[in-house]
Amino acid sequence: MPRRAPLALPPGEPVLDLVVPVFDEEKDLAPNVRRLHAHLRDTFPYPFRITVADNASTDRTPHIAARLAAGLPEVEWTRLPLKGRGRALRTVWSASRAPVLAYTDVDLSTGLAALLPLVAPLVSGHSDLAIGTRLAPGSRVVRGVKREVVSRGYNALLRRTLAVGFSDAQCGFKAVRRDAAERLLPLVRDGGWFFDTELLVLAERAGLRIHEVPVDWVDDPDSSVDILATALADLRGIARLRREAGRRRRTAGPGAA
Protein backbone atom coordinates (compact mmCIF):
# COMPACT_ATOMS: atom_id res chain seq x y z
CA MET A 1 0.00 0.00 0.00
CA PRO A 2 1.37 3.47 -0.85
CA ARG A 3 2.37 5.67 2.06
CA ARG A 4 -0.25 8.15 3.20
CA ALA A 5 0.47 11.87 3.29
CA PRO A 6 1.58 13.28 6.65
CA LEU A 7 -1.22 14.78 8.69
CA ALA A 8 -1.97 18.46 8.39
CA LEU A 9 -1.61 19.64 11.99
CA PRO A 10 -4.02 22.42 12.98
CA PRO A 11 -2.07 25.31 14.56
CA GLY A 12 -2.81 25.66 18.24
CA GLU A 13 -5.37 22.83 18.25
CA PRO A 14 -4.94 19.37 19.83
CA VAL A 15 -3.22 16.90 17.51
CA LEU A 16 -4.08 14.02 19.85
CA ASP A 17 -7.39 13.37 21.61
CA LEU A 18 -6.64 10.62 24.13
CA VAL A 19 -9.77 9.07 25.61
CA VAL A 20 -9.81 7.39 29.02
CA PRO A 21 -13.03 5.32 29.27
CA VAL A 22 -14.11 4.76 32.89
CA PHE A 23 -16.80 3.03 34.90
CA ASP A 24 -16.75 3.28 38.70
CA GLU A 25 -13.07 4.21 38.86
CA GLU A 26 -13.13 6.64 41.80
CA LYS A 27 -9.96 5.09 43.26
CA ASP A 28 -7.68 5.23 40.22
CA LEU A 29 -9.09 8.08 38.14
CA ALA A 30 -7.46 11.15 39.72
CA PRO A 31 -3.91 9.84 40.29
CA ASN A 32 -3.72 8.12 36.92
CA VAL A 33 -5.12 10.99 34.87
CA ARG A 34 -2.69 13.34 36.65
CA ARG A 35 0.16 10.95 35.86
CA LEU A 36 -0.96 10.71 32.23
CA HIS A 37 -1.29 14.49 31.95
CA ALA A 38 2.17 15.05 33.42
CA HIS A 39 3.71 12.56 31.00
CA LEU A 40 2.12 14.21 27.97
CA ARG A 41 2.94 17.72 29.20
CA ASP A 42 6.59 16.85 29.77
CA THR A 43 7.36 14.54 26.83
CA PHE A 44 4.76 14.81 24.06
CA PRO A 45 5.79 17.14 21.20
CA TYR A 46 2.26 18.01 20.01
CA PRO A 47 -0.74 19.75 21.58
CA PHE A 48 -3.03 17.19 23.22
CA ARG A 49 -6.32 16.71 24.97
CA ILE A 50 -7.29 14.01 27.49
CA THR A 51 -11.01 13.18 27.46
CA VAL A 52 -12.38 11.20 30.38
CA ALA A 53 -15.44 9.30 29.10
CA ASP A 54 -17.60 8.24 32.03
CA ASN A 55 -19.75 5.22 31.19
CA ALA A 56 -22.70 5.71 33.55
CA SER A 57 -20.65 5.37 36.73
CA THR A 58 -22.56 4.94 39.98
CA ASP A 59 -19.79 6.07 42.36
CA ARG A 60 -17.92 9.39 42.66
CA THR A 61 -16.23 9.03 39.28
CA PRO A 62 -18.17 11.86 37.56
CA HIS A 63 -17.41 14.28 40.40
CA ILE A 64 -13.71 13.44 40.25
CA ALA A 65 -13.70 13.76 36.44
CA ALA A 66 -15.32 17.20 36.70
CA ARG A 67 -12.67 18.36 39.18
CA LEU A 68 -9.87 17.10 36.95
CA ALA A 69 -11.33 18.96 33.97
CA ALA A 70 -11.61 22.14 36.04
CA GLY A 71 -8.05 21.91 37.33
CA LEU A 72 -6.07 20.69 34.30
CA PRO A 73 -6.32 22.79 31.12
CA GLU A 74 -5.91 19.87 28.67
CA VAL A 75 -8.46 17.62 30.40
CA GLU A 76 -12.14 17.37 29.48
CA TRP A 77 -14.82 14.92 30.52
CA THR A 78 -18.09 13.66 29.17
CA ARG A 79 -20.86 11.62 30.76
CA LEU A 80 -22.62 8.80 28.90
CA PRO A 81 -25.93 7.41 30.19
CA LEU A 82 -25.10 3.83 29.13
CA LYS A 83 -22.19 1.50 29.81
CA GLY A 84 -19.84 0.22 27.14
CA ARG A 85 -16.22 1.02 26.30
CA GLY A 86 -16.90 0.86 22.58
CA ARG A 87 -19.91 3.16 22.96
CA ALA A 88 -17.75 5.68 24.83
CA LEU A 89 -14.99 5.61 22.23
CA ARG A 90 -17.43 5.93 19.34
CA THR A 91 -19.12 8.93 21.01
CA VAL A 92 -15.95 10.87 21.77
CA TRP A 93 -14.08 9.97 18.60
CA SER A 94 -17.05 10.84 16.38
CA ALA A 95 -17.28 14.32 17.91
CA SER A 96 -13.56 15.09 18.05
CA ARG A 97 -11.79 17.16 15.41
CA ALA A 98 -8.29 16.10 16.47
CA PRO A 99 -6.41 14.41 13.59
CA VAL A 100 -5.27 11.53 15.85
CA LEU A 101 -7.73 9.72 18.13
CA ALA A 102 -6.53 7.28 20.77
CA TYR A 103 -7.44 5.63 24.03
CA THR A 104 -5.79 4.05 27.02
CA ASP A 105 -7.23 2.11 29.93
CA VAL A 106 -7.48 4.09 33.15
CA ASP A 107 -5.29 1.63 35.06
CA LEU A 108 -2.33 2.64 32.83
CA SER A 109 -1.21 -0.98 32.64
CA THR A 110 0.58 -0.09 29.40
CA GLY A 111 3.84 1.79 29.85
CA LEU A 112 3.44 5.41 28.78
CA ALA A 113 6.80 5.41 27.00
CA ALA A 114 4.97 3.69 24.12
CA LEU A 115 2.56 6.59 23.60
CA LEU A 116 4.69 8.65 21.21
CA PRO A 117 5.68 5.55 19.17
CA LEU A 118 1.94 4.79 18.94
CA VAL A 119 1.05 8.23 17.57
CA ALA A 120 4.10 9.07 15.43
CA PRO A 121 3.36 6.62 12.55
CA LEU A 122 -0.11 8.15 12.16
CA VAL A 123 1.22 11.70 12.08
CA SER A 124 3.93 10.81 9.54
CA GLY A 125 1.54 8.98 7.21
CA HIS A 126 3.17 5.59 7.72
CA SER A 127 -0.01 3.96 9.09
CA ASP A 128 -3.75 4.45 9.52
CA LEU A 129 -4.07 2.74 12.91
CA ALA A 130 -1.61 1.80 15.63
CA ILE A 131 -1.99 -0.71 18.43
CA GLY A 132 -0.02 -1.71 21.46
CA THR A 133 0.88 -5.38 21.45
CA ARG A 134 1.88 -7.58 24.36
CA LEU A 135 2.53 -10.56 22.08
CA ALA A 136 5.41 -9.35 19.92
CA PRO A 137 9.18 -9.55 20.41
CA GLY A 138 10.29 -6.63 22.54
CA SER A 139 7.18 -6.58 24.71
CA ARG A 140 7.61 -7.04 28.45
CA VAL A 141 4.53 -8.38 30.20
CA VAL A 142 3.77 -9.13 33.83
CA ARG A 143 0.49 -10.97 34.36
CA GLY A 144 -0.95 -14.16 35.76
CA VAL A 145 -1.11 -17.45 33.92
CA LYS A 146 -4.91 -17.33 33.52
CA ARG A 147 -4.92 -13.97 31.73
CA GLU A 148 -1.90 -14.95 29.64
CA VAL A 149 -3.60 -18.14 28.43
CA VAL A 150 -6.90 -16.35 27.72
CA SER A 151 -5.17 -13.57 25.77
CA ARG A 152 -3.02 -15.84 23.66
CA GLY A 153 -5.92 -18.20 23.05
CA TYR A 154 -8.22 -15.38 21.95
CA ASN A 155 -5.72 -13.94 19.49
CA ALA A 156 -4.94 -17.41 18.12
CA LEU A 157 -8.67 -17.94 17.62
CA LEU A 158 -8.91 -14.66 15.69
CA ARG A 159 -6.11 -15.74 13.38
CA ARG A 160 -7.74 -19.12 12.80
CA THR A 161 -11.34 -17.98 12.32
CA LEU A 162 -10.98 -14.51 10.78
CA ALA A 163 -7.47 -14.80 9.27
CA VAL A 164 -6.32 -11.54 10.86
CA GLY A 165 -2.75 -10.32 10.63
CA PHE A 166 -2.50 -8.23 13.80
CA SER A 167 -1.15 -9.88 16.94
CA ASP A 168 -3.04 -8.40 19.91
CA ALA A 169 -6.65 -7.25 19.59
CA GLN A 170 -7.34 -6.61 23.27
CA CYS A 171 -4.54 -4.39 24.54
CA GLY A 172 -6.20 -1.21 25.81
CA PHE A 173 -3.83 1.09 23.95
CA LYS A 174 -4.78 2.10 20.41
CA ALA A 175 -4.78 5.06 18.04
CA VAL A 176 -6.39 5.85 14.70
CA ARG A 177 -6.21 8.70 12.24
CA ARG A 178 -9.46 10.65 12.22
CA ASP A 179 -9.94 10.17 8.47
CA ALA A 180 -9.72 6.39 8.98
CA ALA A 181 -12.05 6.56 11.99
CA GLU A 182 -14.64 8.40 9.91
CA ARG A 183 -14.63 5.47 7.48
CA LEU A 184 -14.71 2.74 10.10
CA LEU A 185 -16.88 3.91 12.99
CA PRO A 186 -20.21 3.82 11.07
CA LEU A 187 -19.48 0.15 10.29
CA VAL A 188 -18.63 -1.00 13.83
CA ARG A 189 -21.69 -2.47 15.51
CA ASP A 190 -20.34 -3.51 18.90
CA GLY A 191 -20.52 -1.05 21.79
CA GLY A 192 -18.67 -3.11 24.38
CA TRP A 193 -15.33 -4.88 24.72
CA PHE A 194 -15.47 -6.40 21.22
CA PHE A 195 -15.36 -2.90 19.70
CA ASP A 196 -11.54 -3.04 19.44
CA THR A 197 -11.50 -6.34 17.61
CA GLU A 198 -14.26 -5.35 15.19
CA LEU A 199 -12.56 -2.03 14.41
CA LEU A 200 -9.28 -3.80 13.61
CA VAL A 201 -10.92 -6.53 11.51
CA LEU A 202 -12.81 -3.95 9.45
CA ALA A 203 -9.66 -1.85 9.05
CA GLU A 204 -7.68 -4.83 7.80
CA ARG A 205 -10.44 -5.84 5.38
CA ALA A 206 -10.47 -2.27 4.05
CA GLY A 207 -6.75 -2.45 3.32
CA LEU A 208 -5.76 0.06 5.99
CA ARG A 209 -2.29 -0.19 7.46
CA ILE A 210 -2.04 -1.21 11.14
CA HIS A 211 1.21 -0.45 12.97
CA GLU A 212 2.11 -2.53 16.04
CA VAL A 213 4.07 -1.15 18.98
CA PRO A 214 5.59 -3.62 21.50
CA VAL A 215 4.68 -2.41 24.98
CA ASP A 216 5.60 -2.92 28.59
CA TRP A 217 2.45 -4.09 30.35
CA VAL A 218 1.73 -4.90 33.98
CA ASP A 219 -1.55 -6.59 34.89
CA ASP A 220 -3.87 -4.67 37.19
CA PRO A 221 -4.73 -7.10 40.02
CA ASP A 222 -7.80 -5.02 40.92
CA SER A 223 -9.32 -5.11 37.44
CA SER A 224 -13.10 -5.45 37.54
CA VAL A 225 -13.35 -6.98 34.07
CA ASP A 226 -15.45 -10.15 34.07
CA ILE A 227 -13.23 -12.46 32.02
CA LEU A 228 -15.92 -15.08 31.37
CA ALA A 229 -18.60 -12.60 30.30
CA THR A 230 -16.11 -10.76 28.10
CA ALA A 231 -14.93 -14.00 26.49
CA LEU A 232 -18.49 -15.05 25.68
CA ALA A 233 -19.26 -11.64 24.17
CA ASP A 234 -16.08 -11.87 22.10
CA LEU A 235 -17.05 -15.31 20.80
CA ARG A 236 -20.45 -13.98 19.76
CA GLY A 237 -18.73 -11.09 18.01
CA ILE A 238 -16.37 -13.41 16.13
CA ALA A 239 -19.31 -15.56 15.00
CA ARG A 240 -21.16 -12.46 13.76
CA LEU A 241 -18.16 -11.23 11.74
CA ARG A 242 -17.80 -14.67 10.17
CA ARG A 243 -21.47 -14.69 9.19
CA GLU A 244 -21.24 -11.21 7.74
CA ALA A 245 -18.13 -12.13 5.74
CA GLY A 246 -19.90 -15.23 4.43
CA ARG A 247 -22.90 -13.16 3.31
CA ARG A 248 -20.63 -10.69 1.50
CA ARG A 249 -18.88 -13.51 -0.33
CA ARG A 250 -22.17 -15.05 -1.40
CA THR A 251 -23.51 -11.70 -2.56
CA ALA A 252 -20.32 -10.90 -4.46
CA GLY A 253 -20.38 -14.27 -6.22
CA PRO A 254 -17.56 -16.59 -7.35
CA GLY A 255 -14.06 -15.20 -7.19
CA ALA A 256 -14.78 -12.70 -4.43
CA ALA A 257 -12.16 -12.32 -1.71
N, C-alpha and C positions, 0 to 999 in steps of 0.2 A: 504494500500500500504506500502511495506517495506521502511524504511528510506534509503535515498540515502547516499552515502559516502560523507564526507566533501570534499570541493573543495581543489585541490592541488593549492596552491598559489605560483605563479612564483616569485622568489626572485628579488626584485628591480623593478618589473614591476607593472603597475596599476592593482589592483584587481577589481576596479570599473571604468567603463566608463559611465559617466553620461551625457546624451545628452540633450541639450536645443534647441528644434526646434524653429525657429523664422521666422517671415515674417513681415517686416516693423515695427520693434521694436526699432527704434533708441532712443526713450525716456527711455525705461526701461532696455535695454540690459546691458549697462555698470554698473549701480549701482547694479542691481540684480545679475549679474554674479560675481561681486566683493564680494557681500554679501555671495553668495553661496560658492565661493572659500574660503573666510575667515572661514565660518562655517566648511567646510571639513578640512581645514588645522588645525583648532584648536581642533576639536572634533572627527574626523574620524580616527579609528585606523589602517586603511590600506592605501597603496598607491592608488591614484585616478587620474583620468583624467576627465576634463570637456570638452565636444565637443559641440561647438556651430554649429548647422546645419542650415544654412541660406537657406530658401526655396524661392529663386528667388526674394528677396526683391528689391524694387524699390527706397528706401530711402537710408539713410546713414548707414544702418545696417551692410553691409559687411565691410565698412571701420572701424566701431567701433569694430566689431568682430576681424578684423586683428590686431588692436591695443591691444585688450585684450590678444590675443594669443602671441603677441610680449612682453607684459609686465608681464604676469603671467606664470610661468613655467609649471603649470599643465593644462593650457588651450590651446585647439586647435580649429580650425574652418574649416568648409568645406562649399563650395558653390554648391547648386543644381540648375540646370537650370529650374526646374519645381516646382510648389507649391505642397503641400501635406504633412501633418505631418507624416502619415504612410510611405510615400515614403522616407522621411528624416530618420526616425528611421530604416527602412529596410536597407538603404544605409550604415549608420554608423555602425549599429549592425553587419551587414554581414561582414564588413571589420575589425572589432575590434577583438583583441585577448584577451581582458580582460575576466576573467572567470565570471564576473557579469556585465550585461548590464542593464542600467536603463534610465529613462528620467523624467524630471520635466518640467512643463510649465514655461516660462520665467517670468511670473508675480509673481511666488513664492507664489501663493495663499495657498498652502499647507505648514503647519508649518515644518520647517527643522528639528525639533527635532524627527520627524518620519523617518528620512532617515536611521539612523543606524538600527532601528527595521525593516525597509523594507529589508535591505541587509543581516542582520545577519542570518535569516533562510535559505537563499540560500547558504551562506558560510558553515554553519554547516551541510547541507544536509537534513534539515527538509523539505524543499519545493523546487519546481522547478521554481515557479513564486511567486511574491508578489505584492500586490496592495494596495494602499491607499483607504480607504473607508470612505465616509462621512455619511453612512447610517447604521452604527453599533453602539451599545452602547459604550460609551466612546468617540465618535467623538464630536467635538464642531464646529458648522458651523454657519457662518454669511453670509446670502445671501437673496436676495429678494424673494417674494412669487412666482413670475413667474418662476424663475430658479429652485426653490425648487419643484414646481409642475411638471415641465418638467422632472427634474432628477428622481424623484420618479416614475413618470408615465413610463418613458423609462425603468427603471430597472424592474418595475412590468411587463411590456410588454415582456421583455426578459425572465422572469421566466415563463410567461404564454405560450409564443410561442415556446421557445427553451429549456425550462426546465433547465435553468442554475442554479447553486448553489451559485455563487458569488453574492455579494450584490451591487457592484457599478462598472459598466463597464467604466464610463466616467471620473473618477478622473484622472487628468493629473499627475500621480505619480505612476510609476510602475517599476518593476525590473524582470529580468529573467536570469537564468543561461545560459551561452553561449551554453552548450550542448543541452539544451531544445530549445533555439532559433534556433539552426542549424536544428532541426527537424521541427519546426513550420513555420519559415519564408518562405520557398519555397511554403507553402500551403496557405498563406494569400494573397488574391487577392486585397484587398482594399488598396489604397494608401492615403486615406484621413482620416477623423475623425473616420470612422467606423473601422479602423485598430485595435484599442484597443479591441473592442468588438469581432471582428473575431478571434484575437489572443487568447483571453481568452476562447471563445467557442471551438476552435480547441484543446486548451490545456486540457480542461475538458473532451472532447470526447476521447482524447488520454490517459486519466487516470493520467495526471500529477497533482501534488499537488499544489494548489493555496493558499497562506497564505494571510490573510487580516489584515491590520494594521489600526486601527481607527486613524483618523487624525484631527488636527485642521485646519480649512479651512475658509478663508475669501474671499468673492467674489470680483473680480476685477471690479469696476464700469466702467472702460474704456475698457473692453474687446471688441475686434472687431469681435468676433465670431457671425456669422449670425445664430441665433437660429433656424429660420424656415428652412433655406436651410440645416443646419446640421441635423435637425430632419427628413426631407424628405430623405436625403441620408441614414440616419440610418434605416429608414423603408424599403428602397430598399435593404439595406444590410441584414436585418432580413429576408425579403422574399426570397432572394437568398440562404441564409443558410438553410432555411426550404426546398426549392426545392432540394438543393443538398443532404440534409439528406434523403428526400423522395426517390431520385434516388438511393442512396446507399442501402436503405432498400429493394427497389424493385430488385436491382441487387443481393443482398445477399440472397433473398428468404425468405420463412417463418421461423420465429423464430429468425431473426436477430434483434439486439438491435437497 
